[in-house]
Amino acid sequence: MGDEITHSNFDSADFKRFSQHLQAETQLLGQWFGEKAFSQRVPVCGLELEAWLIDPQGLPVPMNQAFLGAMNDPLVVPELARFNVEFNVHPHALQGAALSQLYHDLQQTWARSQAVAGELDTRLLMTGILPSVKQTHLSLANMSEQIRYQALNQQVLRLRGGEPLILDIHGREQLNIVHNDVMLESAATSLQLHLKVGVDQAVRYYNAAQIVSAPLLGAAVNSPFLFGQDLWDETRIPLFEQAVAVGGFAGASRGPVRRVSFGTGYAKQSLFECFVENEAHFPLLLPTCFDDPVEQMRHLRLHNGTIWRWNRPLIGYDDDATPHLRIEQRVLPAGPTVPDCIANAAFFYGLVQALAVSDIPPEVQLPFATARDNFYAVARDGLDAQITWLDGRKLSVQSLLLDRLIPQAHYGLNLLD
C-alpha cells in the first residue's frame, strides 16, 4: 500500500531536502546491512491483489471512492484509477497452513467485496488487463483523488520534458499510440507476492526470485489484449514498462536504467546494492519531506516505491519496530480467481525456496542476461516460449513446468513444512 503525500507541487528546496534525507537514510541502511540488524522472524508471506470495478457490460466503472467507503476496510485501498482497487492480506509465517490461511483471508475479503459491489450495481474482476478497456477510459478525469497520483503524473511528465508517453508494442498484432499522462499504467493490474527473508539469505532468495520470474509468468499469463489488439501473451509487461517510461540520470528521461525493468543484475553481496542504485541512478519523483526519525526510512522507502523492478526489495518493520527485508515479486497478472492466485503463490514460494537452498546457486549456472531474456520471451510467447534453463538446455516453458519445476516447487514447499 502506498503512503499518501501532502502536496503535488515541488520546488528546488523540496528536491534538495529530500535528497539530503535520502542520503542519510541510505547511509544508515548500509550500517544496518553491515550489522545484520534485520528481523530473523522469517520466512513470512503476504500479497497484494489489484482488481477492476466493472458494469454489466464489462466496462470499467470509476467509482472506487463509493466502493471503498462502503467496504470501510483498511486492507482494501484505492489504486491509480477510480475503477481499480487493491486488496491486501495480513502476512503469515510461511509454514504449516500458511497458504490455506492466505486463501481464506483473500477469499473472505473478495466475497464480501463482491457483495458490496453488487449493492452499487457493479462487480469486481481480477485480470492482468481488462480486455474491454478503451484508451478514453484512461483519462485524468478517472484518476483517483489521492495527491500522490497527481504528483506522480506531473513529475513523470516533467522528467520527460513534457513529452507524451508513447505505447509501441509489436506482437501478433501491433499497437502504436500516444498518451498524455500516466493513466496508461492503470490498465495493468497485478498480483504482487511478498516474501520476508533474513539478511544472510536475502541474496540467494532475491536472485532465485529473478530466475523463476520467467516460468512463474508462463504459468499465469492471462492478458494478451489491449485496445482491441492481440499483442503479447502477457501484454501487461510492455504496457507497464512503457506507461512510466522514464530512465535514470545517465541520459536524462531516456537513460539506460529504466524505472520499470527486470533490473540491472543479480545481487552480489547484499540487497543494499539495489538501494545504492536507487540513490545513484534515479531522479527523485515525489520529493515530499517528513519529520519522522531517520530510522523510519520514510524517504528511502518512498523513493524505492517509485522504482518498479519486476522483483523489488523492500524495507519494512515488524510489530516491535525491528526492520525487515522483503522481496516483492511483481510479474504476475491479477486473477483470474482466488484459487489461481494462491496456486501461483504456492508455485513461487516453493520454487524460490528450492533454488535458494540448492547446493549450487542457480545464479552461478544461469547468467543474468539469460534470465532476463527468458522473462521477456515468456511475456511474448507464454507457455510456447523457448527458454534456457540452469543446465544450459533450451526447452518450452510448458515442458519445463510439467517435467521439472512443478515437482521442484513441491519439494520446496515440503522444505518449508
C-alpha positions as CSV (number, residue, x, y, z in Angstrom):
1,M,0.0,0.0,0.0
2,G,1.4,3.4,-1.0
3,D,1.9,6.2,1.5
4,E,-0.1,9.4,0.8
5,I,1.7,12.7,0.5
6,T,0.6,16.2,1.4
7,H,1.1,18.2,-1.8
8,S,1.9,17.8,-5.5
9,N,3.8,21.0,-6.3
10,F,7.5,20.9,-5.5
11,D,10.3,23.4,-5.7
12,S,14.1,23.1,-5.7
13,A,14.2,23.3,-1.9
14,D,12.0,20.2,-1.7
15,F,14.3,18.3,-4.0
16,K,17.4,19.4,-2.1
17,R,15.9,18.5,1.3
18,F,14.6,15.1,0.1
19,S,18.0,14.3,-1.4
20,Q,19.6,15.0,1.9
21,H,17.2,12.8,3.8
22,L,17.6,10.1,1.2
23,Q,21.4,10.2,1.5
24,A,21.2,10.0,5.3
25,E,18.8,7.1,5.3
26,T,20.8,5.2,2.6
27,Q,23.9,5.6,4.8
28,L,22.1,4.3,7.9
29,L,20.6,1.4,5.8
30,G,24.2,0.5,4.9
31,Q,25.1,0.3,8.6
32,W,22.1,-2.0,9.2
33,F,23.2,-4.3,6.5
34,G,26.8,-4.3,7.9
35,E,25.4,-5.0,11.4
36,K,22.8,-7.5,10.2
37,A,20.2,-5.5,12.1
38,F,17.2,-7.0,10.4
39,S,14.4,-9.3,11.7
40,Q,15.1,-13.0,11.7
41,R,11.5,-14.0,12.1
42,V,11.4,-15.5,8.6
43,P,10.1,-16.6,6.2
44,V,6.8,-14.7,6.0
45,C,4.5,-14.5,3.1
46,G,1.9,-11.9,2.0
47,L,0.2,-10.5,-1.1
48,E,-1.5,-7.6,-2.8
49,L,-4.1,-8.0,-5.4
50,E,-5.4,-5.3,-7.8
51,A,-8.9,-5.6,-9.3
52,W,-11.3,-3.8,-11.6
53,L,-14.8,-2.4,-10.9
54,I,-16.9,-3.1,-14.0
55,D,-20.6,-2.7,-15.1
56,P,-22.9,-5.4,-16.5
57,Q,-21.4,-4.8,-20.0
58,G,-17.9,-5.4,-18.7
59,L,-16.7,-1.8,-18.9
60,P,-14.8,-0.1,-16.2
61,V,-16.8,1.9,-13.6
62,P,-14.9,4.8,-12.0
63,M,-16.4,4.6,-8.5
64,N,-13.8,3.2,-6.2
65,Q,-14.4,6.0,-3.7
66,A,-18.0,4.9,-3.1
67,F,-17.0,1.3,-3.1
68,L,-14.2,1.8,-0.5
69,G,-16.5,3.9,1.6
70,A,-19.0,1.1,1.7
71,M,-16.3,-1.5,2.4
72,N,-14.7,0.5,5.2
73,D,-11.7,-1.9,5.4
74,P,-8.2,-0.6,5.8
75,L,-6.9,-3.5,3.8
76,V,-8.8,-2.5,0.7
77,V,-7.4,0.7,-0.8
78,P,-7.6,2.8,-3.9
79,E,-5.3,2.4,-6.9
80,L,-4.3,4.9,-9.6
81,A,-7.6,4.8,-11.5
82,R,-11.1,5.2,-10.0
83,F,-12.1,1.9,-11.5
84,N,-9.3,0.0,-9.7
85,V,-8.8,-1.2,-6.1
86,E,-6.2,-3.1,-4.2
87,F,-6.7,-5.9,-1.7
88,N,-4.2,-6.7,1.0
89,V,-4.0,-9.6,3.4
90,H,-2.3,-10.0,6.7
91,P,1.1,-11.7,6.5
92,H,1.6,-15.2,7.6
93,A,4.7,-17.2,8.7
94,L,5.5,-19.4,5.6
95,Q,4.9,-22.8,7.2
96,G,2.1,-25.2,8.0
97,A,-1.2,-23.9,6.8
98,A,0.1,-20.5,5.6
99,L,-1.2,-20.9,2.0
100,S,-4.6,-22.0,3.3
101,Q,-4.7,-19.0,5.5
102,L,-3.9,-16.7,2.6
103,Y,-6.6,-18.3,0.6
104,H,-9.2,-18.0,3.4
105,D,-8.3,-14.4,4.1
106,L,-8.4,-13.3,0.4
107,Q,-11.5,-15.4,-0.4
108,Q,-13.4,-13.9,2.5
109,T,-12.5,-10.4,1.6
110,W,-13.2,-11.0,-2.1
111,A,-16.7,-12.5,-1.3
112,R,-17.6,-9.5,0.9
113,S,-16.3,-7.1,-1.7
114,Q,-18.4,-8.6,-4.5
115,A,-21.5,-8.3,-2.2
116,V,-20.7,-4.6,-1.6
117,A,-20.0,-4.0,-5.3
118,G,-23.3,-5.6,-6.1
119,E,-25.2,-3.2,-3.9
120,L,-23.6,-0.4,-6.0
121,D,-24.7,-2.1,-9.3
122,T,-21.2,-3.1,-10.2
123,R,-18.9,-6.1,-9.7
124,L,-15.3,-6.9,-9.3
125,L,-13.0,-8.7,-11.8
126,M,-9.4,-9.7,-11.5
127,T,-7.3,-9.9,-14.6
128,G,-4.0,-8.5,-15.9
129,I,-5.7,-6.2,-18.4
130,L,-9.4,-5.7,-18.8
131,P,-10.0,-6.6,-22.5
132,S,-12.8,-4.1,-22.8
133,V,-10.9,-1.1,-21.5
134,K,-10.6,1.8,-24.0
135,Q,-8.0,4.5,-24.2
136,T,-10.7,7.1,-23.4
137,H,-11.2,5.4,-20.1
138,L,-7.6,6.1,-19.2
139,S,-8.1,9.9,-18.6
140,L,-7.2,12.2,-15.8
141,A,-10.9,12.5,-15.0
142,N,-10.7,8.9,-13.9
143,M,-7.6,9.3,-11.7
144,S,-8.2,8.5,-8.1
145,E,-8.2,11.6,-5.8
146,Q,-5.1,10.8,-3.8
147,I,-2.5,13.6,-4.1
148,R,0.4,11.1,-4.8
149,Y,-1.2,10.1,-8.1
150,Q,-1.5,13.7,-9.3
151,A,2.1,14.3,-8.2
152,L,3.3,11.1,-10.0
153,N,1.7,12.3,-13.2
154,Q,3.2,15.8,-13.0
155,Q,6.7,14.5,-12.2
156,V,6.8,11.8,-14.8
157,L,5.9,14.4,-17.5
158,R,8.5,16.8,-16.0
159,L,11.2,14.2,-16.4
160,R,10.1,13.6,-20.0
161,G,10.3,17.3,-20.7
162,G,6.6,17.5,-21.2
163,E,6.6,14.9,-24.0
164,P,3.7,12.5,-24.0
165,L,4.1,8.8,-23.4
166,I,4.3,6.5,-26.4
167,L,3.0,3.0,-26.4
168,D,4.6,0.9,-29.1
169,I,4.0,-2.9,-28.8
170,H,4.8,-5.3,-31.6
171,G,3.3,-8.8,-31.2
172,R,0.8,-10.9,-33.1
173,E,-0.7,-7.5,-34.0
174,Q,0.8,-4.0,-33.4
175,L,-0.2,-1.1,-31.3
176,N,1.2,2.4,-31.5
177,I,-0.5,5.2,-29.6
178,V,0.4,8.5,-27.9
179,H,-1.0,9.2,-24.4
180,N,-0.6,12.5,-22.5
181,D,-0.5,11.1,-18.9
182,V,0.4,8.2,-16.8
183,M,-3.1,6.7,-16.7
184,L,-1.9,4.0,-19.2
185,E,-0.4,2.4,-16.1
186,S,-3.9,1.8,-14.6
187,A,-4.7,-0.6,-17.4
188,A,-2.2,-3.1,-15.9
189,T,-3.3,-4.9,-12.8
190,S,-1.3,-7.5,-10.9
191,L,-0.8,-9.9,-8.1
192,Q,2.2,-9.0,-6.0
193,L,3.7,-11.6,-3.8
194,H,5.8,-10.7,-0.7
195,L,8.5,-12.9,0.9
196,K,10.2,-11.7,4.1
197,V,13.7,-13.1,4.2
198,G,16.7,-13.0,6.6
199,V,19.6,-10.7,5.7
200,D,22.1,-13.6,5.4
201,Q,19.9,-15.5,2.9
202,A,18.5,-12.4,1.1
203,V,20.9,-12.5,-1.9
204,R,20.1,-16.2,-2.7
205,Y,16.3,-15.6,-2.4
206,Y,16.4,-12.4,-4.4
207,N,18.4,-14.0,-7.2
208,A,16.2,-17.0,-7.2
209,A,13.1,-14.8,-7.5
210,Q,14.6,-13.2,-10.6
211,I,15.4,-16.6,-12.1
212,V,11.9,-18.1,-11.5
213,S,10.2,-15.0,-13.0
214,A,10.0,-16.5,-16.5
215,P,8.4,-19.8,-15.7
216,L,6.2,-18.2,-13.0
217,L,4.8,-15.8,-15.5
218,G,4.5,-18.6,-18.1
219,A,2.2,-20.5,-15.7
220,A,0.0,-17.4,-15.2
221,V,-0.2,-15.3,-18.4
222,N,-3.8,-14.0,-19.0
223,S,-3.7,-10.6,-20.6
224,P,-2.9,-10.6,-24.3
225,F,-5.4,-8.0,-25.4
226,L,-5.2,-4.2,-25.2
227,F,-7.4,-1.7,-27.0
228,G,-8.7,-4.5,-29.3
229,Q,-5.3,-5.7,-30.4
230,D,-3.8,-9.2,-29.7
231,L,-0.2,-8.4,-28.8
232,W,2.0,-10.4,-26.4
233,D,0.8,-13.4,-24.3
234,E,1.3,-11.0,-21.3
235,T,0.9,-7.6,-22.8
236,R,0.8,-6.2,-19.3
237,I,4.6,-6.4,-19.2
238,P,5.4,-4.0,-22.1
239,L,2.4,-1.9,-21.2
240,F,3.6,-1.2,-17.7
241,E,7.2,-0.6,-18.8
242,Q,6.2,1.9,-21.4
243,A,3.5,3.6,-19.2
244,V,6.1,5.1,-16.9
245,A,8.9,5.4,-19.5
246,V,11.4,7.5,-17.6
247,G,15.0,6.5,-17.1
248,G,17.9,7.3,-14.8
249,F,20.4,10.1,-14.7
250,A,22.7,8.8,-17.4
251,G,20.8,10.1,-20.4
252,A,18.0,12.0,-18.6
253,S,14.5,10.8,-19.3
254,R,15.7,8.1,-21.7
255,G,18.6,6.8,-19.7
256,P,19.8,3.2,-19.9
257,V,18.5,2.4,-16.4
258,R,14.7,2.3,-16.5
259,R,12.3,2.8,-13.7
260,V,10.2,-0.2,-14.7
261,S,12.5,-3.0,-15.7
262,F,13.8,-6.5,-14.9
263,G,16.7,-4.9,-13.2
264,T,20.4,-4.5,-13.9
265,G,21.8,-7.7,-12.5
266,Y,21.9,-10.2,-9.7
267,A,22.5,-9.1,-6.2
268,K,26.1,-9.9,-5.3
269,Q,26.9,-9.1,-1.6
270,S,23.6,-7.8,-0.3
271,L,20.3,-6.2,-1.3
272,F,21.8,-2.9,-0.2
273,E,23.2,-2.7,-3.7
274,C,19.7,-2.0,-5.0
275,F,19.2,0.9,-2.7
276,V,22.6,2.4,-3.6
277,E,21.5,2.1,-7.3
278,N,18.2,3.8,-6.4
279,E,20.0,6.9,-5.0
280,A,22.7,7.0,-7.6
281,H,20.7,6.4,-10.8
282,F,17.1,7.5,-10.4
283,P,16.0,11.1,-10.2
284,L,13.5,12.0,-7.4
285,L,9.9,11.7,-8.4
286,L,8.0,12.6,-5.2
287,P,10.2,14.8,-3.0
288,T,7.8,15.1,-0.1
289,C,9.7,15.5,3.1
290,F,8.8,14.1,6.5
291,D,9.8,14.9,10.1
292,D,10.0,11.3,11.1
293,P,13.2,9.8,12.7
294,V,15.8,8.7,10.2
295,E,15.2,5.1,11.4
296,Q,11.8,5.0,9.8
297,M,13.4,5.3,6.3
298,R,10.4,7.4,5.0
299,H,12.3,9.0,2.2
300,L,14.2,5.9,1.2
301,R,11.0,3.8,1.1
302,L,9.1,6.5,-0.8
303,H,11.8,6.7,-3.4
304,N,12.1,2.9,-3.7
305,G,8.3,2.9,-4.3
306,T,8.8,4.9,-7.5
307,I,11.2,2.4,-9.0
308,W,9.3,-0.6,-10.2
309,R,11.7,-3.5,-10.7
310,W,9.8,-6.7,-11.5
311,N,11.4,-8.1,-8.4
312,R,11.7,-5.3,-5.9
313,P,13.5,-5.3,-2.5
314,L,11.5,-3.6,0.3
315,I,12.3,-2.4,3.8
316,G,9.5,-2.9,6.3
317,Y,9.1,-3.3,10.1
318,D,7.9,-6.0,12.4
319,D,5.3,-5.1,15.1
320,D,8.2,-4.4,17.5
321,A,9.7,-1.9,15.0
322,T,12.6,-4.2,14.1
323,P,13.4,-3.5,10.4
324,H,13.0,-6.4,8.0
325,L,13.7,-7.3,4.4
326,R,11.1,-8.3,1.9
327,I,11.2,-9.4,-1.8
328,E,8.2,-8.2,-3.8
329,Q,7.5,-10.4,-6.8
330,R,5.6,-8.2,-9.3
331,V,5.5,-10.3,-12.5
332,L,2.1,-12.0,-12.1
333,P,-1.1,-10.7,-13.6
334,A,-4.1,-10.4,-11.3
335,G,-6.5,-13.4,-11.1
336,P,-8.4,-14.8,-12.8
337,T,-9.7,-16.3,-9.5
338,V,-8.6,-16.5,-5.9
339,P,-7.6,-20.2,-6.2
340,D,-5.4,-19.3,-9.2
341,C,-3.7,-16.5,-7.2
342,I,-2.9,-18.9,-4.3
343,A,-1.8,-21.7,-6.7
344,N,0.6,-19.2,-8.3
345,A,1.8,-18.1,-4.9
346,A,2.4,-21.7,-3.9
347,F,4.5,-22.3,-7.0
348,F,6.5,-19.1,-6.4
349,Y,7.3,-19.8,-2.8
350,G,8.1,-23.4,-3.3
351,L,10.4,-22.9,-6.3
352,V,12.2,-20.0,-4.8
353,Q,12.8,-22.0,-1.7
354,A,14.1,-25.0,-3.6
355,L,16.5,-22.8,-5.6
356,A,17.6,-20.6,-2.8
357,V,18.9,-23.5,-0.7
358,S,20.3,-25.6,-3.5
359,D,23.9,-26.7,-3.2
360,I,24.9,-24.8,-6.4
361,P,23.5,-21.2,-6.5
362,P,21.4,-21.0,-9.7
363,E,22.7,-17.6,-10.5
364,V,26.1,-19.3,-11.0
365,Q,24.5,-21.5,-13.6
366,L,22.3,-19.0,-15.4
367,P,23.7,-15.6,-16.5
368,F,21.6,-12.7,-15.6
369,A,21.2,-11.7,-19.2
370,T,19.7,-15.1,-19.9
371,A,17.3,-14.9,-17.0
372,R,16.2,-11.5,-18.4
373,D,15.8,-12.8,-21.9
374,N,13.8,-15.8,-20.6
375,F,11.4,-13.4,-18.9
376,Y,10.6,-11.3,-22.0
377,A,10.4,-14.4,-24.2
378,V,7.7,-15.8,-21.9
379,A,5.9,-12.4,-21.7
380,R,5.7,-12.5,-25.5
381,D,5.0,-16.2,-26.2
382,G,3.6,-17.6,-22.9
383,L,3.8,-21.4,-22.5
384,D,5.1,-21.8,-26.0
385,A,8.2,-19.7,-25.3
386,Q,11.6,-21.5,-25.6
387,I,13.8,-20.6,-22.6
388,T,17.3,-21.6,-21.4
389,W,17.3,-23.3,-18.0
390,L,20.1,-24.0,-15.5
391,D,21.6,-26.9,-17.3
392,G,22.0,-24.8,-20.5
393,R,19.3,-26.7,-22.3
394,K,16.6,-24.7,-24.2
395,L,13.1,-26.0,-24.0
396,S,9.5,-24.9,-23.9
397,V,8.2,-23.4,-20.7
398,Q,5.3,-25.8,-20.7
399,S,7.7,-28.8,-20.7
400,L,9.9,-27.3,-18.1
401,L,7.0,-26.6,-15.8
402,L,5.4,-30.1,-16.1
403,D,8.6,-32.2,-16.1
404,R,10.8,-30.3,-13.6
405,L,9.6,-27.1,-12.0
406,I,6.3,-28.0,-10.5
407,P,7.8,-31.1,-8.8
408,Q,10.7,-28.9,-7.7
409,A,8.3,-26.3,-6.2
410,H,6.5,-29.2,-4.4
411,Y,9.9,-30.2,-2.9
412,G,10.5,-26.6,-1.8
413,L,7.1,-26.4,-0.1
414,N,8.0,-29.6,1.8
415,L,11.2,-27.9,2.9
416,L,9.1,-25.1,4.3
417,D,6.9,-27.7,6.2
